[in-house]
Amino acid sequence: MKKVLSIVLALVLVLAIGVCAVGCEKAEASTKVKVIDLALSAEEYAFAVNKQDTEFLSKVNAFLDKIKSNGKFDEICNNYFGDGTPLAIESKALDETKDQLVVATSTGFEPFEMVDAAGKYSGVDLEIAYYLAEELNLELVIQDMDFDAVVNSVQSGKSDIAMAGLSVTPAREKVVTFSKSYYNASQVVICPENDTTFDNCKTGEEVAAILKGLGADTKIGCQAGTTGELYIKGDADYGFEKLNAEAAPYKYVALAITAMNQNQVKYVIADNGPAKAIAAKING
């Protein structure tokens, strides 16, 4: 599953698209995008904790059970997938003399983790983190980092928990322990709005067949360290067969989409939730 300041990222993306629209010979080419909402995989998101911290894991799982049973989880999701109002969250400064919940995350993966220009955080994961800290009577400290550093931060004890749209994988389970899952995800294709390649596809298998037919001279964008990158490169744990196309990893999904709109990559593969959220922002 990631990421830059969410608002700044959106502005950079809009500017990049605008420059291409003015300066490219193919000014008529689509700068809007569409998500091919046919699943290429089946995944579960969960939170990760240090393998030694079994007592804390029990508290996290109990909290997840609580917010799912009392409706709080649905309320949080409605803030990002419905008509609710996202919570603006402020991180406390790390202080080892205080009782704190230190959360490793990677912003720019909306709607799960975002940060605005004022340094206020929001997102499904981080709102859950806010209420988890409240439940445990701890100060919330959010540590924003590259996505591929999140698991290591928990494994090494630098953070208490990773809350970053993490898919449960055998490789990650070797080094951290996952909580109960809280969200079902899948990989999907993002393409230019005027691309008709996948228009007749009815299943994820049909989309996958087209992707497998792409040549080695084709680049597919993705976010570095995510399942999207594994899908392109191949991964035995997931059962992903390596594509002929070349993976072009970027720090954030939105940057991969910018590259696509600048004809640097042909398509982008990303998690369905962020794909839809970012596409909606791009398309206005």
N, C-alpha and C positions, 0 to 999 in steps of 0.2 A: 500498500500500500503505500513522494510526497514532498518541495514546497517553499515560499517567500511570503512576505506579508500579503494577506489576501487582497486588500484594496489596492495596494501598490502593484501587485501582480496583475490585477485586472486592468489597471491603467497602462502598464507596460504592454500588455497584450493588445489593447485597443490601439495604442500608438504604433505598435509594430505592424498591425494589420493595415492601419491607415497609410503608413509609409509605402507598403507594398501596393496598395490600391492606386496610389498616385504615381509611383515610380516605375511600376512594371508594365511591360508591353501588354500583358494579359490582364489589363485592368478589369475586364469583364469577368474574370475568374471569380468563383465564389470565395468570399472571406467568411461567410457563415458556415457552420458545420452541422452535421447531424450524427446522432448516435444510432448505430445499428443495434437495437435492443433485443438481441438474440444471444443467449448465454453461451460463451465458449468454455465455461468452467462452472463448478459449484464449490463455493468456499464459505467459511464461517469466520467472522471477526470475533476476537476475544482479547482480553487484557492479559499482559504477561507480567509475571513476578519472578523474583529470584527463587531458584529451586529449594533453597534452604528456608524460605519464609512461609512455611505451611500455615502458621497461625494467621498471618495477614491474608493469605489466599482464602482461608475460610471466611474471613470478614468481608472480603470483596464479593465472594459468591453469595453470602447471606444478604449483602446489600443489593446485589442484582436481583435476587429473588424478591426482595422487599419492593423495589421500585417497579418491578414487572407486575406484582400482585396489586399494588395500590394505585396504579395508573400513572405514576410519575414518569416512567419510561416512555409511555405513549405521549405524555405531555411534552417531554423533551424532543421526541421525534417530530411532533407536530410543529415545533418551533422552527424546524429546518425543512421538513417535507410538506408542511401544511401552511396554515395561516397564523401560526403562533408568532411570538416575538422572541428572537434569540436573546439569551442572557449575555451581557457584557461582563467578562470576568477579568479581574486583576490578579496577577501573580505577586505573591510576596517574595521578598529577597531571600535567597538561601541563607540560613543561619543554623548551624549545627547545635546551637545552645537551645533552640526552640523545638517544640513538637510540631513537625511538619510532614506533609505528604508531598513527596517529590515525584513529579510526573514527567516522564520522558515522552515527548511528542514531536511531530514534524508538521508544521503548518503549511498551508497552501493546498491541503487535501480536503477541500470543502465537499460536503457540508459537515465533515467530521472534526476537522481542526483548522481554525483560521485565526488570524491576528490582524488587527487594523493598524492604521498609521499611528494611532495614539497608544499602541501597545496593549490594547484590550483584546482578550481572547474570546472565542466563541466556537461553537461546533458541538455536535452530538457527544463526542467523546469527552470534550473538555467541560461540557455542562454536567455530564455524569461525574467527572472528576471533582467538580465544585461541590456537588451534593454528597459525594463520598467523603470528602474532607470534612464537610459539615457534620456528617453522621459520626465520624471518628473523632470529632473535636480537635482537628488538626488544621494548621495553616496550609494553604495550598500554594505550592511552588511549581511553576510550569517551566520546564527546561526544553526550549525549542532547538532542534538539531536536525541534521540530515537524516532521512528516513533509515538509511542503512546503518546508522549508529544507535538507533533506539533500543534494539534488543541487547546489544553489547552494554549499553548503559545500565540496564537492569541486571544483566549477568554479572557485571563487575561491581555491583552494589552502589553505583553512583546515583541511581534513581530507585525509587521504591516500586514503581509500576510503569509499564509502557502502555499508553493509551493513544494509539496512532493508526487506527484502521488496520490493525494487524490480522492477517489471515493466519489461521492455525495450520502449520506445516510440520511434517516430521523433522525437518532440519532444525527448525526453531525449538521444537519440543525437546531436542537433545540438550539445549542450553538454558531454557527457561521453562516455567510451568504456566500453563494458560488457565484463565478463569473459565467459567461457563460461557458459552458463546452468547452473543446478544444481537447479532445481525448476520443475515445471509447475503453474500455478495457473489458476483461473477465478473469475469472479464468480458468486455465488449469492444467492438471496433468503433472508432470515431473517424469520419471521413468528411471531405468537403461537401457542402450542401448539394452541389450540382453533380456529384459523382453518383452514377447509376449502377455501379458494379454489383451492389448487394440488394438492389431493389426487388428482385424476384425471390430472394431467399425467405424461406418460411421457418427454418430451424437453424440452431447454432451449428449443426453439422454441415449444413450447406455453406455457411459463412466460413467455417474452418476449411472446407475443401477449396474454396477460392484462395484463401490465404496460403494453403499448401502449394498452390500452383504458381505462386509468385516466384520470380527468378532471383538469383543471388545478387543481381544488380539493383534490387529494390530494398529500400530502407523503411522500416516501420518504427515509429517513435514510441517511447514508453517512459515511465518514471523509473529511475535507477533504483535497483534493489527491491522492486515490487514484483508481484505475480505476473504482471504484464510483461516484464522483461524475461521471466522464466518461460512464459508461454512462447515467446519468439525463439529463445535460445534452446528450449527443450529442458524438461525436468522429469526425472524418473519418478520422484515422489508423487507428483501430480499426474503422471501419465501423459505429459506433454511431449509430443514428438517434435524435434527441432524443425523449424521452418527453413526453407532455402533462403528466404529474405534475411537481411541483416538487421539486427537490433540496434537502434539508435537511442541510447538512454539519456534522459535529461533529468535535471534536478527536480523539476516539477512537471506535472501533467500539462499545465497551461503552456509551459515553454515548448513542450513537444507539439502541442497544437499550433502554436505560433510557427514552428518550423514547418509544419505541414502546410500552412497557409502561405509560406514562402517557398514552397516546392522543394524543401530540403528532405522531407520524408513523404512517403505516399499516404500512409495511414498512421493512426495512433491506436494502441491497445491500452485500456485502463479499466479500473474497477467501475462498475455500472453507476453507483451512487455519485462519486465525484465526476464521472464522465458527463452525466446529465446536468449536474449543478454548474459545471464550468461551461458546458455548451450553452446552457440557458443564459449565462452571463455574457458570453461572447455574442450571442445572437440578439441580445437586447430584449 
